[in-house]
Amino acid sequence: MRSRYSAFVLGLTPYLLATWHESSRPQELELDQQMRWRGLEIIKTRAGGSDASRGVVEFAAHYLEGSHEAQQHEVSTFVREDKAWFYVDAL
Protein backbone atom coordinates (compact mmCIF):
# COMPACT_ATOMS: atom_id res chain seq x y z
CA MET A 1 0.00 0.00 0.00
CA ARG A 2 2.69 2.48 0.96
CA SER A 3 4.72 1.74 -2.16
CA ARG A 4 1.68 2.33 -4.37
CA TYR A 5 0.99 5.64 -2.61
CA SER A 6 4.62 6.64 -3.23
CA ALA A 7 4.21 5.68 -6.88
CA PHE A 8 1.18 7.99 -7.14
CA VAL A 9 3.21 10.81 -5.55
CA LEU A 10 6.07 10.28 -8.00
CA GLY A 11 3.86 9.63 -11.04
CA LEU A 12 5.22 6.10 -11.58
CA THR A 13 2.45 4.73 -13.77
CA PRO A 14 4.40 1.60 -14.85
CA TYR A 15 4.85 0.58 -11.19
CA LEU A 16 1.18 1.14 -10.42
CA LEU A 17 0.14 -1.07 -13.35
CA ALA A 18 2.72 -3.73 -12.45
CA THR A 19 1.38 -3.96 -8.87
CA TRP A 20 -2.26 -4.08 -9.99
CA HIS A 21 -3.67 -7.61 -10.14
CA GLU A 22 -4.25 -8.82 -13.69
CA SER A 23 -7.91 -9.63 -12.91
CA SER A 24 -8.76 -5.94 -12.43
CA ARG A 25 -5.84 -4.01 -14.01
CA PRO A 26 -6.84 -1.42 -16.61
CA GLN A 27 -5.15 -1.38 -20.02
CA GLU A 28 -3.72 2.04 -19.26
CA LEU A 29 -3.68 4.56 -16.44
CA GLU A 30 -3.61 8.32 -16.74
CA LEU A 31 -2.71 10.20 -13.56
CA ASP A 32 -4.11 13.64 -12.79
CA GLN A 33 -1.08 15.91 -12.90
CA GLN A 34 -2.93 18.63 -10.92
CA MET A 35 -3.12 16.50 -7.77
CA ARG A 36 -0.45 17.14 -5.16
CA TRP A 37 -0.36 14.28 -2.68
CA ARG A 38 0.12 15.48 0.91
CA GLY A 39 0.11 12.35 3.05
CA LEU A 40 -1.09 8.81 3.63
CA GLU A 41 -3.01 7.77 6.72
CA ILE A 42 -3.45 4.02 7.29
CA ILE A 43 -6.69 3.68 9.24
CA LYS A 44 -7.02 -0.07 9.61
CA THR A 45 -5.63 -3.32 8.21
CA ARG A 46 -7.08 -6.82 8.18
CA ALA A 47 -5.07 -9.94 7.43
CA GLY A 48 -2.04 -9.26 5.26
CA GLY A 49 0.48 -10.76 7.68
CA SER A 50 3.68 -12.54 6.67
CA ASP A 51 1.84 -15.79 5.84
CA ALA A 52 -1.36 -14.30 4.43
CA SER A 53 -2.51 -14.55 0.83
CA ARG A 54 -5.03 -11.66 1.12
CA GLY A 55 -5.11 -8.37 2.92
CA VAL A 56 -7.37 -5.36 3.30
CA VAL A 57 -6.19 -1.81 3.99
CA GLU A 58 -8.41 1.12 4.89
CA PHE A 59 -6.66 4.41 4.22
CA ALA A 60 -7.06 8.11 3.56
CA ALA A 61 -4.74 9.72 1.02
CA HIS A 62 -4.68 13.50 1.42
CA TYR A 63 -4.09 15.77 -1.55
CA LEU A 64 -4.37 19.27 -2.95
CA GLU A 65 -5.99 19.95 -6.30
CA GLY A 66 -5.23 23.57 -6.99
CA SER A 67 -5.98 25.21 -3.65
CA HIS A 68 -8.68 22.66 -2.74
CA GLU A 69 -7.78 20.20 0.05
CA ALA A 70 -9.36 16.76 -0.22
CA GLN A 71 -8.82 13.13 0.57
CA GLN A 72 -9.37 9.79 -1.07
CA HIS A 73 -10.81 7.41 1.52
CA GLU A 74 -10.75 3.78 0.41
CA VAL A 75 -10.82 0.20 1.63
CA SER A 76 -8.49 -1.70 -0.71
CA THR A 77 -8.14 -5.43 -1.22
CA PHE A 78 -4.75 -6.98 -2.00
CA VAL A 79 -3.67 -10.53 -2.85
CA ARG A 80 -0.23 -12.08 -2.60
CA GLU A 81 1.05 -14.24 -5.43
CA ASP A 82 4.60 -15.56 -5.70
CA LYS A 83 5.62 -13.48 -2.65
CA ALA A 84 4.43 -10.20 -4.25
CA TRP A 85 1.38 -8.14 -3.23
CA PHE A 86 -1.07 -6.91 -5.88
CA TYR A 87 -3.87 -4.37 -5.59
CA VAL A 88 -7.20 -5.94 -6.62
CA ASP A 89 -9.99 -3.45 -5.96
CA ALA A 90 -11.61 -0.98 -3.61
CA LEU A 91 -14.72 -1.60 -1.53
VMD Tcl script that builds the backbone (N, CA, C; Angstrom):
set m [mol new atoms 273]
animate dup $m
set s [atomselect $m all]
$s set {name element resname resid chain x y z} {
  {N N MET 1 A 0.822 -1.188 0.000}
  {CA C MET 1 A 0.000 0.000 0.000}
  {C C MET 1 A 0.863 1.247 0.000}
  {N N ARG 2 A 1.843 1.288 0.873}
  {CA C ARG 2 A 2.688 2.484 0.959}
  {C C ARG 2 A 3.499 2.685 -0.324}
  {N N SER 3 A 3.948 1.595 -0.928}
  {CA C SER 3 A 4.724 1.741 -2.164}
  {C C SER 3 A 3.839 2.246 -3.299}
  {N N ARG 4 A 2.590 1.830 -3.325}
  {CA C ARG 4 A 1.678 2.332 -4.372}
  {C C ARG 4 A 1.372 3.811 -4.147}
  {N N TYR 5 A 1.195 4.218 -2.896}
  {CA C TYR 5 A 0.992 5.641 -2.613}
  {C C TYR 5 A 2.205 6.440 -3.103}
  {N N SER 6 A 3.393 5.961 -2.786}
  {CA C SER 6 A 4.619 6.644 -3.234}
  {C C SER 6 A 4.670 6.728 -4.753}
  {N N ALA 7 A 4.223 5.673 -5.413}
  {CA C ALA 7 A 4.207 5.684 -6.883}
  {C C ALA 7 A 3.236 6.742 -7.409}
  {N N PHE 8 A 2.097 6.919 -6.741}
  {CA C PHE 8 A 1.183 7.993 -7.140}
  {C C PHE 8 A 1.852 9.350 -6.953}
  {N N VAL 9 A 2.521 9.540 -5.823}
  {CA C VAL 9 A 3.207 10.807 -5.549}
  {C C VAL 9 A 4.234 11.118 -6.633}
  {N N LEU 10 A 4.988 10.099 -7.032}
  {CA C LEU 10 A 6.073 10.283 -8.004}
  {C C LEU 10 A 5.631 10.129 -9.458}
  {N N GLY 11 A 4.368 9.787 -9.670}
  {CA C GLY 11 A 3.863 9.634 -11.039}
  {C C GLY 11 A 4.401 8.400 -11.752}
  {N N LEU 12 A 4.632 7.323 -11.017}
  {CA C LEU 12 A 5.224 6.101 -11.583}
  {C C LEU 12 A 4.130 5.155 -12.088}
  {N N THR 13 A 3.523 5.519 -13.192}
  {CA C THR 13 A 2.446 4.732 -13.774}
  {C C THR 13 A 2.846 3.283 -14.041}
  {N N PRO 14 A 4.030 3.007 -14.610}
  {CA C PRO 14 A 4.403 1.601 -14.847}
  {C C PRO 14 A 4.399 0.757 -13.567}
  {N N TYR 15 A 4.855 1.316 -12.461}
  {CA C TYR 15 A 4.849 0.579 -11.194}
  {C C TYR 15 A 3.427 0.317 -10.728}
  {N N LEU 16 A 2.564 1.317 -10.842}
  {CA C LEU 16 A 1.177 1.137 -10.423}
  {C C LEU 16 A 0.510 0.020 -11.217}
  {N N LEU 17 A 0.720 -0.009 -12.523}
  {CA C LEU 17 A 0.143 -1.069 -13.347}
  {C C LEU 17 A 0.756 -2.426 -13.020}
  {N N ALA 18 A 2.041 -2.465 -12.752}
  {CA C ALA 18 A 2.724 -3.727 -12.447}
  {C C ALA 18 A 2.275 -4.317 -11.113}
  {N N THR 19 A 1.815 -3.480 -10.189}
  {CA C THR 19 A 1.378 -3.959 -8.873}
  {C C THR 19 A -0.143 -4.049 -8.780}
  {N N TRP 20 A -0.812 -3.954 -9.904}
  {CA C TRP 20 A -2.259 -4.078 -9.989}
  {C C TRP 20 A -2.556 -5.489 -10.472}
  {N N HIS 21 A -3.393 -6.223 -9.773}
  {CA C HIS 21 A -3.666 -7.610 -10.142}
  {C C HIS 21 A -4.268 -7.692 -11.544}
  {N N GLU 22 A -3.827 -8.683 -12.301}
  {CA C GLU 22 A -4.250 -8.817 -13.688}
  {C C GLU 22 A -5.759 -8.965 -13.848}
  {N N SER 23 A -6.453 -9.445 -12.821}
  {CA C SER 23 A -7.909 -9.626 -12.907}
  {C C SER 23 A -8.675 -8.306 -12.939}
  {N N SER 24 A -8.064 -7.236 -12.483}
  {CA C SER 24 A -8.762 -5.944 -12.430}
  {C C SER 24 A -7.937 -4.782 -13.003}
  {N N ARG 25 A -6.745 -5.060 -13.502}
  {CA C ARG 25 A -5.844 -4.014 -14.006}
  {C C ARG 25 A -6.391 -3.393 -15.292}
  {N N PRO 26 A -6.417 -2.070 -15.368}
  {CA C PRO 26 A -6.839 -1.417 -16.613}
  {C C PRO 26 A -5.739 -1.533 -17.680}
  {N N GLN 27 A -6.119 -1.348 -18.909}
  {CA C GLN 27 A -5.153 -1.375 -20.017}
  {C C GLN 27 A -4.126 -0.257 -19.881}
  {N N GLU 28 A -4.604 0.894 -19.446}
  {CA C GLU 28 A -3.718 2.038 -19.256}
  {C C GLU 28 A -4.219 2.859 -18.079}
  {N N LEU 29 A -3.362 3.740 -17.606}
  {CA C LEU 29 A -3.681 4.556 -16.442}
  {C C LEU 29 A -3.146 5.956 -16.682}
  {N N GLU 30 A -4.022 6.930 -16.571}
  {CA C GLU 30 A -3.614 8.322 -16.737}
  {C C GLU 30 A -3.780 9.024 -15.395}
  {N N LEU 31 A -2.686 9.519 -14.850}
  {CA C LEU 31 A -2.712 10.198 -13.558}
  {C C LEU 31 A -3.048 11.674 -13.736}
  {N N ASP 32 A -3.757 12.224 -12.779}
  {CA C ASP 32 A -4.107 13.640 -12.786}
  {C C ASP 32 A -2.891 14.436 -12.318}
  {N N GLN 33 A -2.295 15.169 -13.209}
  {CA C GLN 33 A -1.079 15.913 -12.899}
  {C C GLN 33 A -1.333 17.111 -11.986}
  {N N GLN 34 A -2.600 17.495 -11.790}
  {CA C GLN 34 A -2.930 18.626 -10.922}
  {C C GLN 34 A -2.956 18.240 -9.443}
  {N N MET 35 A -3.042 16.944 -9.173}
  {CA C MET 35 A -3.123 16.498 -7.773}
  {C C MET 35 A -1.744 16.535 -7.134}
  {N N ARG 36 A -1.684 17.087 -5.945}
  {CA C ARG 36 A -0.452 17.136 -5.155}
  {C C ARG 36 A -0.710 16.349 -3.877}
  {N N TRP 37 A -0.141 15.159 -3.817}
  {CA C TRP 37 A -0.364 14.277 -2.676}
  {C C TRP 37 A 0.336 14.828 -1.450}
  {N N ARG 38 A -0.376 14.840 -0.311}
  {CA C ARG 38 A 0.121 15.477 0.909}
  {C C ARG 38 A 0.364 14.511 2.059}
  {N N GLY 39 A -0.128 13.284 1.969}
  {CA C GLY 39 A 0.108 12.346 3.052}
  {C C GLY 39 A -0.811 11.140 2.982}
  {N N LEU 40 A -0.338 10.060 3.584}
  {CA C LEU 40 A -1.091 8.815 3.626}
  {C C LEU 40 A -1.366 8.460 5.081}
  {N N GLU 41 A -2.605 8.179 5.381}
  {CA C GLU 41 A -3.006 7.768 6.721}
  {C C GLU 41 A -3.592 6.355 6.628}
  {N N ILE 42 A -2.918 5.379 7.227}
  {CA C ILE 42 A -3.451 4.019 7.287}
  {C C ILE 42 A -4.409 3.968 8.469}
  {N N ILE 43 A -5.660 3.678 8.199}
  {CA C ILE 43 A -6.686 3.685 9.236}
  {C C ILE 43 A -6.807 2.313 9.889}
  {N N LYS 44 A -6.848 1.272 9.072}
  {CA C LYS 44 A -7.016 -0.070 9.615}
  {C C LYS 44 A -6.525 -1.091 8.590}
  {N N THR 45 A -5.993 -2.205 9.073}
  {CA C THR 45 A -5.625 -3.323 8.206}
  {C C THR 45 A -6.287 -4.586 8.741}
  {N N ARG 46 A -6.562 -5.501 7.827}
  {CA C ARG 46 A -7.082 -6.817 8.184}
  {C C ARG 46 A -6.294 -7.846 7.388}
  {N N ALA 47 A -5.899 -8.895 8.050}
  {CA C ALA 47 A -5.073 -9.940 7.432}
  {C C ALA 47 A -3.796 -9.294 6.897}
  {N N GLY 48 A -3.225 -9.861 5.859}
  {CA C GLY 48 A -2.042 -9.259 5.257}
  {C C GLY 48 A -0.752 -9.522 5.996}
  {N N GLY 49 A -0.746 -10.456 6.950}
  {CA C GLY 49 A 0.479 -10.765 7.680}
  {C C GLY 49 A 1.484 -11.513 6.818}
  {N N SER 50 A 2.575 -11.921 7.418}
  {CA C SER 50 A 3.677 -12.536 6.674}
  {C C SER 50 A 3.292 -13.832 5.980}
  {N N ASP 51 A 2.267 -14.541 6.468}
  {CA C ASP 51 A 1.841 -15.793 5.841}
  {C C ASP 51 A 0.523 -15.665 5.084}
  {N N ALA 52 A -0.043 -14.491 5.028}
  {CA C ALA 52 A -1.363 -14.299 4.430}
  {C C ALA 52 A -1.297 -14.274 2.905}
  {N N SER 53 A -2.411 -14.635 2.285}
  {CA C SER 53 A -2.514 -14.547 0.832}
  {C C SER 53 A -3.432 -13.398 0.414}
  {N N ARG 54 A -4.154 -12.808 1.382}
  {CA C ARG 54 A -5.030 -11.665 1.124}
  {C C ARG 54 A -4.866 -10.643 2.240}
  {N N GLY 55 A -5.148 -9.416 1.921}
  {CA C GLY 55 A -5.108 -8.369 2.917}
  {C C GLY 55 A -6.041 -7.241 2.526}
  {N N VAL 56 A -6.485 -6.497 3.527}
  {CA C VAL 56 A -7.373 -5.359 3.305}
  {C C VAL 56 A -6.791 -4.175 4.062}
  {N N VAL 57 A -6.736 -3.026 3.387}
  {CA C VAL 57 A -6.192 -1.812 3.987}
  {C C VAL 57 A -7.213 -0.687 3.821}
  {N N GLU 58 A -7.598 -0.082 4.933}
  {CA C GLU 58 A -8.415 1.124 4.885}
  {C C GLU 58 A -7.472 2.306 5.064}
  {N N PHE 59 A -7.585 3.279 4.172}
  {CA C PHE 59 A -6.664 4.409 4.218}
  {C C PHE 59 A -7.347 5.695 3.782}
  {N N ALA 60 A -6.692 6.796 4.084}
  {CA C ALA 60 A -7.061 8.110 3.562}
  {C C ALA 60 A -5.797 8.720 2.976}
  {N N ALA 61 A -5.855 9.057 1.701}
  {CA C ALA 61 A -4.740 9.720 1.023}
  {C C ALA 61 A -5.138 11.184 0.844}
  {N N HIS 62 A -4.377 12.069 1.431}
  {CA C HIS 62 A -4.684 13.500 1.421}
  {C C HIS 62 A -3.972 14.168 0.246}
  {N N TYR 63 A -4.683 15.102 -0.396}
  {CA C TYR 63 A -4.094 15.772 -1.549}
  {C C TYR 63 A -4.644 17.185 -1.714}
  {N N LEU 64 A -3.925 17.938 -2.517}
  {CA C LEU 64 A -4.373 19.268 -2.951}
  {C C LEU 64 A -4.632 19.195 -4.447}
  {N N GLU 65 A -5.724 19.780 -4.872}
  {CA C GLU 65 A -5.992 19.945 -6.296}
  {C C GLU 65 A -6.238 21.431 -6.483}
  {N N GLY 66 A -5.218 22.112 -7.001}
  {CA C GLY 66 A -5.233 23.565 -6.985}
  {C C GLY 66 A -5.088 24.008 -5.545}
  {N N SER 67 A -6.019 24.795 -5.050}
  {CA C SER 67 A -5.983 25.213 -3.647}
  {C C SER 67 A -6.996 24.430 -2.801}
  {N N HIS 68 A -7.652 23.457 -3.420}
  {CA C HIS 68 A -8.684 22.664 -2.742}
  {C C HIS 68 A -8.058 21.453 -2.050}
  {N N GLU 69 A -8.254 21.357 -0.715}
  {CA C GLU 69 A -7.782 20.202 0.048}
  {C C GLU 69 A -8.855 19.121 0.033}
  {N N ALA 70 A -8.413 17.878 -0.176}
  {CA C ALA 70 A -9.361 16.763 -0.220}
  {C C ALA 70 A -8.652 15.493 0.220}
  {N N GLN 71 A -9.411 14.420 0.252}
  {CA C GLN 71 A -8.819 13.134 0.573}
  {C C GLN 71 A -9.533 12.043 -0.216}
  {N N GLN 72 A -8.804 10.992 -0.476}
  {CA C GLN 72 A -9.375 9.790 -1.066}
  {C C GLN 72 A -9.424 8.755 0.045}
  {N N HIS 73 A -10.624 8.404 0.461}
  {CA C HIS 73 A -10.810 7.405 1.517}
  {C C HIS 73 A -11.226 6.110 0.823}
  {N N GLU 74 A -10.519 5.024 1.138}
  {CA C GLU 74 A -10.750 3.777 0.412}
  {C C GLU 74 A -10.453 2.584 1.311}
  {N N VAL 75 A -11.128 1.488 1.026}
  {CA C VAL 75 A -10.818 0.198 1.631}
  {C C VAL 75 A -10.371 -0.683 0.475}
  {N N SER 76 A -9.086 -0.997 0.421}
  {CA C SER 76 A -8.494 -1.701 -0.709}
  {C C SER 76 A -8.205 -3.150 -0.375}
  {N N THR 77 A -8.433 -4.007 -1.354}
  {CA C THR 77 A -8.141 -5.432 -1.224}
  {C C THR 77 A -6.871 -5.743 -2.011}
  {N N PHE 78 A -5.996 -6.540 -1.374}
  {CA C PHE 78 A -4.747 -6.975 -1.997}
  {C C PHE 78 A -4.652 -8.493 -1.922}
  {N N VAL 79 A -3.970 -9.099 -2.887}
  {CA C VAL 79 A -3.665 -10.528 -2.848}
  {C C VAL 79 A -2.164 -10.704 -3.025}
  {N N ARG 80 A -1.653 -11.790 -2.436}
  {CA C ARG 80 A -0.230 -12.081 -2.599}
  {C C ARG 80 A -0.096 -13.315 -3.495}
  {N N GLU 81 A 0.734 -13.158 -4.512}
  {CA C GLU 81 A 1.045 -14.243 -5.433}
  {C C GLU 81 A 2.548 -14.256 -5.650}
  {N N ASP 82 A 3.151 -15.419 -5.524}
  {CA C ASP 82 A 4.604 -15.556 -5.704}
  {C C ASP 82 A 5.376 -14.534 -4.873}
  {N N LYS 83 A 4.958 -14.362 -3.620}
  {CA C LYS 83 A 5.616 -13.482 -2.646}
  {C C LYS 83 A 5.481 -11.991 -2.946}
  {N N ALA 84 A 4.631 -11.613 -3.911}
  {CA C ALA 84 A 4.432 -10.202 -4.246}
  {C C ALA 84 A 2.961 -9.839 -4.011}
  {N N TRP 85 A 2.740 -8.625 -3.473}
  {CA C TRP 85 A 1.384 -8.139 -3.226}
  {C C TRP 85 A 0.872 -7.374 -4.433}
  {N N PHE 86 A -0.421 -7.577 -4.753}
  {CA C PHE 86 A -1.072 -6.908 -5.880}
  {C C PHE 86 A -2.373 -6.286 -5.413}
  {N N TYR 87 A -2.603 -5.057 -5.851}
  {CA C TYR 87 A -3.868 -4.369 -5.592}
  {C C TYR 87 A -4.941 -5.032 -6.462}
  {N N VAL 88 A -6.113 -5.331 -5.858}
  {CA C VAL 88 A -7.203 -5.938 -6.616}
  {C C VAL 88 A -8.323 -4.931 -6.874}
  {N N ASP 89 A -8.887 -4.387 -5.789}
  {CA C ASP 89 A -9.988 -3.455 -5.961}
  {C C ASP 89 A -10.253 -2.692 -4.675}
  {N N ALA 90 A -11.221 -1.790 -4.769}
  {CA C ALA 90 A -11.613 -0.979 -3.615}
  {C C ALA 90 A -13.056 -1.279 -3.275}
  {N N LEU 91 A -13.338 -1.360 -1.983}
  {CA C LEU 91 A -14.724 -1.598 -1.527}
  {C C LEU 91 A -15.422 -0.288 -1.309}
}
mol reanalyze $m
mol bondsrecalc $m
mol representation Tube
mol addrep $m
